[in-house]
C-alpha cells in the first residue's frame, strides 16, 4: 500500500466541480456509482459539504482541503466492483454479503491506485471505515495510525447517514445524529473530529457571514433558527420534527406479528400501541389513506390499512436499538415513552371502569398527550420533559407558560399533530388535556389518567383536583381507590379491537351480559326489555358475527375487543 506522502498531489482547483483532471475523474466515478446504485451515492453531496467545513475547522491548507473533497466524493467507489445481488439488495443481507460489503474500501483503493490523478485519495478511501478504537475495517487501524482525512470522512459519513432519510428508514435529524456521534467520541470517532463537527454545526446554526460560499450540510431541509441566546424558533422546530423514533423491540415484535398468518387484528393493535413512534406512523398512514374521514384511534387505522400497508408505514422508521439513556436525547425520549405508556394504561383502565364507548380514542390521546414536550426539548436545550417530580402537573405547565412566553407542551403537541395531518379531534384533545374546564369528554379522561399515572409513578398530584375530576367523570371513590391500587401492578391492556363492531349498542349490552353468565331473564330485567326482545337481539348478533350459538358469539366479540 503506497504511502500518502508518495502520492501525486491533486491539481489546484476552485470550490466546485470544474477543478481540473482530478475533479473530472472523481465526478465521473461518482456518476458511475450513482447510475449503478443511487441509494449508495445519495448522501455524497452532504458528506462533501460537511467534510469541507470540518477541514476549515481543523485549519487544513487548500491543497489538503481539495484532497479531502476528492476522497469524500469517491469514498464508496469500491461498490462498483461488488455484484448486483449485494449492491441492489432490498432485503436483509447475509453474513457473506456483509463480508463483500466490507471489502469496498480495499476495492476502492485498488481502483484509485490505477488512476494517477486521484491516486492520492486511495489510502484515505481505504481507511474511511476504520475506528478510533481499532474496531473498524479493513485493517483494524486505531488512533493516529488512521489517515487524518479518513477520520474526517468517517465522522461526516456517519453523521449524515443517521441524520438523513434512506430508502429503508427515516432519518433522525441533525440534533439526534450529532448526539449519537458525540456518544462515540473516543471510541468510534477521533475526539478531535467530533469536536470539529460540533463547532462546524454550531457555526452553521448561527447567522452566515456575508459572502459565505459553502452551504450548510442540510440546506435542503428547514434550518433551525436560533437567537443570540441559542433558543430555536418554534416554527422551525415543528417543521423539522417529522418522525418519532421507535424502540427496536417494539418494531421487531410488530414485524414478527405482521409476518405471522395467525396474528389477529387486535394483536397488531396491541403491538402498535406499545410504542409512540409506531402509533404515530400508523395513524398518519391510516389518515392519509382514508382522506377526510377522521381516523381517531389505532384500531380504525389498522382496519383501514391492513398488514401490507402497516408494514410499509413502519419499515422506514428510525430505531433506538437500546435505551441506555447515556445522553440527554435518550433520557428525554425514554422518559417520554415511559410516561406515555403509563398514562395509556391508566386511560385504558379508566375507560374500562367507566365502560366508555370512546375507549380507543381515549387511549390514543393518552399515548400522544405529551408529544409537545419533544418540541420544547428540541427548541430549548435547558428544557427537561421530566420536570420537577415534587411539582404537580398544573404547576409544571404554569412554569412552562411563564418560561416560554405563554407556550406549553399541550398546545405545541396539538400543532404538531395537525401538521402531521392527524384528526382535529385528536389534536383538540391533546391541546385541552390540561384545561381547567372539565366535562364528560376525552380531554378530561386523559387529564385524569395523567394524574393517576403521575401518582402511580410517585410524583406529586393535587389530591383535591384528582377527586374533583373523578367526580366529574362519574368515577366513585371506591373505583378510584381500586384503580390507584392496580396501576403500579398493571401490564398491557386487554385484547384490543381491530375493526368497527357490527353490533348496535343494545346488541353489545345484551352480549356483554350474556358473556358475564347472565340468563335471558336477568338480562331482560337489567336492561328493561322483554325476554323475547333479548332473544331477538341475540339472533341478530349471531347473524352479524357469522356464528351459530352463544358461546361462539361471546368468543368472537371478546377476541375482537367488542365486549
N, C-alpha and C positions, 0 to 999 in steps of 0.2 A: 504494500500500500504506500503510495508516494506521499511524502510529507507536504504539508500546506506550503511551507516556505519555498519548495522547489517547483511549485505550480506556476504557470504563467499568469500574470495579473490580468484581470478582466478590463476591457477597454473602458476609457473615460466616457461618461455619458451624463446628460442631464436627467433630472427626475422625470419619469415617464417611460414609454415603451420604445421610443426611437433612440436607442442607446448603443448603436454600433453592432458589430457582428455577434458579440456575446449575447446581447439582448435579443437579437433576431433569432438566434438559435434557441435561447430559453423560451421565447414566445412560441416558436414552432413546436417545441416539445410540450409546452403547456397546452397548445391547441390540439395536439395529437392525443394527449391524455384526456382532454375534455371530450373529444369525439368518441374515444373508446369507453370512458367511464365518467360521465358527467357528475355523478354523485361524489366521486373521489376528489375532483378538481373544484367543486363548487365554492369551497371556502378559501381558495388560494388568495384571491384579491384581498380579503380581510386580513389574512395572515401576513401578507407582504406589507400592507399599510401599518399594521401594528408592529411588525419587526422593525420597520423604518423608525418608528417612534422610540422603540427601545434602544435602537442604535444611537439615536440622538441623546437619550438619557445617559447612555454609557460613554458618550464622548467619542464615538468611533470616527475615524477620519473618513473623508469622502470616498476613497478607494475601497476601504473595508465596507462601508455602507453599500456600495454598489455590488460588492461580492455577496453581501448578506441578502440583498434583494434577489439576485440571480438564484442563490441557493434555496431561498424560500419558494420561489416560483417552481423550481424543478425538484423539490424535496421528495415527491411521491412518483417521480418519473419511472422508477423501477416497476411500478404496477403494469407498465406496458408489456413487460415480459411474462406476466402471470396469465394463466388460462382463463377463458371467459367464465368457466364454472365457478371461479373464485371471485374475479373482479366484478361480475354482474350478478352475483348471488343475491337472492331476495329472501332466503330462508337462513336458519341458523347454520353457521359454518362448523364443520367437523374439526377435530384436533389436527388432522392432516392439512386441511385448508388453512388453518391458522399458521401452521408451520410455513406454508408457502407465503402467506401474507407477510410474515415476519422476515422474509428474505428480501423484501422490496428495497430496503436501504442498501444492501450489498449489490443487488441488481442495478440500482440507480447509480451507484458509484462506478460500476463497471461500464455502464453506458456512457457516462460523462467523461470517463478517462479516455475514451476514444474520440472525443471532440475537443480539440486543443483549446478553442476559445472559451470553453466553460469548464475545463478540467480542474481549475482551481476550486470549483464548488463540490468536487467529488467526495472528498473526505468529510466535508460538512454534511452532505446528504447522508453519508454512511452513518454518521453519529447522531442524527436528529431524533432517534428513539432510545438513546442511552439515558440512564437515570443518574442523578447526582449520587445516589447511594449505591450504585453499582448493579442495580436490579434490572437494567434495561437490556436492549439487544441492538446489534448482533454480537458485540464484543464484550459486553459486561464492563465497560469502562466506568470509572467513577470520578467524581470531583473534577479537578482541573485537567485530568487526562482527556476529558471530553472536549473537543474543539469549542472555543468560545462561541462561535456563531451557531454551532449545533445547539448549544444551550439556549441561545436566544430563540431559535426557531422552535425548539421543543416546548418552551413556555408559551409562546404565542399560539402555536398549533393547538395545544391543549385548551387554552382559554377560549379560542374561537370555536373549537369543537363542542365544548359544553354550552357556550352561550347561544349558538346559532341553531336554527332548525335543520334537521336532517330528514331524508326521506322516511326514515323509520322511527323518528321520535321528534318531539317538540324541544326547542332549545330552552334553557333555564334562564336566559337573560344575562346581561353583563354583571350585575351585582352578585348573583349566585355563582357564576363562573369564577369571578375574582375570589370569592370566599373559598371555593374549593381549591383553587390554585394556592392560595395562602396557607391552607391546611397542609399542603405538600411541600411547603418551604423547608429546604434542608433534607428532604427525603427524595421525592421525585425530581424536584427542581432546584437549581442553583439559587441560594438565597439572594445573591446579588441580582439575578434576573427577575425574581419575584418582586423585589423592592423597586426595580426599574419599571416593571409593569404597573405597579401601584402608582408610582409617580407619573408615568405616562398617561394613565387613565384619569388621574386627578387633574392633570393639566387640560386634558380634552374636555373634562366636565365643566370647566370654567369658561369665561369669555375667550374667544380665539383672538390672537393678535392680528392686527391688520396685515394683510398680505400673506397670511399663512397659506402655504402651498400644499400641505398634506392633510387630507380629510381624516376625520376620526374613524376608528375601526368599525363603527356601526352607523355610519351616516345614512344608510338606507332605512334605518329604524328611527322612531321618535327618540330624540335625545333628552335626557332628564335635565331640566333647567334648575340650577341651584343659585341661591342668592349668596351675598357675601358671608353669611353665617353657615353656609353649607346645607341649607334647607332646600329641598327639591320642590318644584312646582307640582301641586297635587294633580292638576290636569294631565301633566306629562306622565306622572307615575301611573295614573289609571290607564292611560293609553298604552303604556309599556307592559302592564301586567295582563298577560293574555292567557296564562295557563297555570294551574295549580299542580305541583309535582305530586306523584303518587308514591306511597310507600311500596317498596318492591314486594313484600309478602302479599299484600292485598292484590297487587297486579298479577302476581303468579297464581294466586288462588282463583281469581276471576278467569284467567286464560284456561286454567285446568277445568273449571266448570263449563266454560264455553266449548271445550274440546270433548266433553262427555255427551254421549247420546241419552244419558239418563237424568240429566240435570233439568229440574223444573224451572219455570219462570220465577217462582218465588225464591228459589235458591240463588238465582242470578241477582235478584233484588237485594238479598242479604249481603252478597259479596260486594256489590256496588256501594251500598250504604255503609260498608265498613271503612270507607276511605273518602275523604272530602274531594280529592282530586278526581277519583272515579265518578263520584256523584255529579260534579260539575260537568265533566266531559260528556257523560251520558245525557244529562238534562239538555245541554246545548245541542247535541246531535239530535235528540228527540224533538226539541222545539224547532230546529231548522227543517226537519223532515215534514212536520205537520203544518208549518206556516203559522197562520193567525190563531188557530185553536190553541189555547194556553196549555202547556204541559207543566203541571204544578207539583209533580212528585215523580219519584223514581219508577214505581210500578207502571204508571202510564207511559213513561219514556221507554221502558223495557218492552211493553206490549206493542208500541209503535215501531220500534227499531228491529227487534228480533236479534238472534245471536250473531249473524254475519255483520250487521251494521254496528252492533255493540263492539265487536272486535275491532272494526275499522276506527271507531271513535276513540279507543283507548290505546291502540298499538303505538302511537307516536308520542305518548306522554313521557315527559322526563321522570326518572325514578330516583328516589332516595334509597340506596342499597341497604344502609344500616343506620339506625338512629342513634349514633354515638353522642350527639349533642356536643360536639367538640368545637363548635363555632357559634357566634351569635345567631346566624341564619338558621342553623339546625335547632338551636334552643327555641327560637321563635316558632319555627314550623312544628316542632314536636309538641310544644305546649299548646299551640292552636289545635292540633289534631286530637290530642288527648282530651282537651276540654270539649271540643265539638262532639266527640263520641259520648262523653259523659252527659252532655245536655241532650243528645239524641236519645240515650237510654232513658233519661228522666222524662222526656217528652213522650216517648212511646209508652212508658209505664203509666203516665198521666192519662194519655189518650185511651188506653185500655180500661183504666179505672173508671173514666167518665163515659166510656162507650161512645167515643166521638166518631161521627161519620167521616170527619176530615183527618183521620189518624195519619194517613200518608202525607198529607200536606203539612201537618204539624211537624212530622219527623224531618222532612227535608228542610223546612225553615229553621229547625233547631240545629241541624248539621251545618248550615251556612250562616247562622246568625252573626258570627263574629268575623266573617271574612274581610270586613273593612279594616280590621286590625293589621292585616298583612299590607294594606295600602299605606297606613300610617307608619308602619315599621320601615317600609321601603323609602318613604319620604323623609322621615326624621330619624336619624341614626340613634338619637337618645330615647326614642320611644320603646317601651317594653310592653308587649301584649299581656304579659303575666300580671303586671301591675302590683299593687301592694295588697297582699292577702289579708291584711288587717282592715282594709277598706271595703265597704260594701260595693256591689255593682253600681248603685246610684251615685256613690261618692266618686268612684273611678271615672264614670262618664262625665260628671261635672268637671273633674280635673282635666279631662281631655279637652272639653269645650273651652276651658279657661286657657289652657296651654297652647291650643292650636287655633285660636281665633274663631271659636264657635263651632269648629268641626268636630265630629265624633265618629267613632267607628261604625255606628249603626247607619248613619246617612251615607257614609262612604261605601259601605257594603251594598247598599241599595243602588248607588250609582254604578258600581262595578257590575252587578247582576243585570242592570238594564243595558249596559254597554255590551254584555255578552249575549243579549237577545233573549234572556230568560223572561218568564212571565211577570207581568206587572204585579200580580197578586203576591208572588214570592218576594219581589223587591220591596213591596209595601210592607209586608210582614217583617222583613229584616229591618227596614227603616224604623218601624214603630216598636221594636221589641224592648225598648227601654222607656217607652212613652208613659207619662204619668196617668194617662187615661186607661181605664181597664174595662173590658167588656167580654162577652162570650165570643171571642174571636181568636184567630190563630196567633196573632202577635201577643196576646195576653197569655195564652197557653205556653208559648215559647219563653216569655218573661218568667213565668212561674217555674218552668223547667230549668231555666238558667239559675235561678235562686236555689232550687233544690240540688242541682249539681254542685254549685259552689259550697253549699252546706255539707254535702257528702264528701267533698274534697278538703274539708277542714277550713274553708275560707269564711270570712265574716259575711253575715247577711243581716238585713233589717228584719227581725222576727215579726214585728207588728205588720210590716208590709207583706211579708210572706203569708201571714194568716189572713190578711185582708184580701190578697189575690186568690187564695184558696177559697174564700167565701164567695168571691165574685164568680169563680169557676164552678161553684156548687160542689166543692170538694169538702166532705165532712172532716172534722178534726181526727176521727179515728182513721179514716182513709189516708189523710196526710201523714199521720204517725206511721202507718204501715209502709207508705212509700219511702219516707225518710229512713226507716229501718232497712228496707230492702235494697235501696240504691247502692250502698257500698259493696253488696254481695252480688249484684246483678251482672249478667253477662250479655250476650247478644239478644236482640229482640226475638220474639216468637216468629214462626213461619210467616213470611210476607206474601201478600197477594202479588200477582204478576200481570193481571189484566182486570178490566172492569167486570164487576159481578153482573150476571144476567138476571139476578133476583131483585124483586122490589123490596122496599124497606120492610113491609109487612111479612113477606115471604122469608126474609132474612131473620126477622124476630122469631117466627114460628120454628124455623130450622135450628136456630141457636138454642131455643128452649128444649127442642127435641134432643139436641146434642148433649144437653145437661141432664138428660134422663127423665125429663118431664113427660107425663102421659097426656093424651089428647085433651082430657077433661081439665087437667091442670093448666095446660097451655091456653085453652079457651077461657078459663076463669081469669088467668093473669092478664090476658090481652083484651078481655071483654068481647069475646067472639063466641059463636056457637061451635059445637064440635064439628058439625058438617062443614062450616066455613074453614076450620082448621084443616080438615081432610082435603078440601078443595085447594087450599093454598099448597099443601104438601104435594098433591097431584101435579100442580103447575110447576113446583120445584123439580120434581123428577123429570118432567119433560124438558125443562130449561137446562138441566145438568146432564141429561142423557143417561140417567141411571134408572135402576129398577126398584130400589127399595130405600128404606130409611137409612140403613147403615151405610150404603154406598153414597147417599146424598150427603150425610154428615161428613164422611171421609173426604169426599171430593171438595166440599166447601172449606173444610179445615185445611186441606193441602194447598188450596189457592189463597188462603188467608181471608176468606169472605165472612167467616164467623169465628 
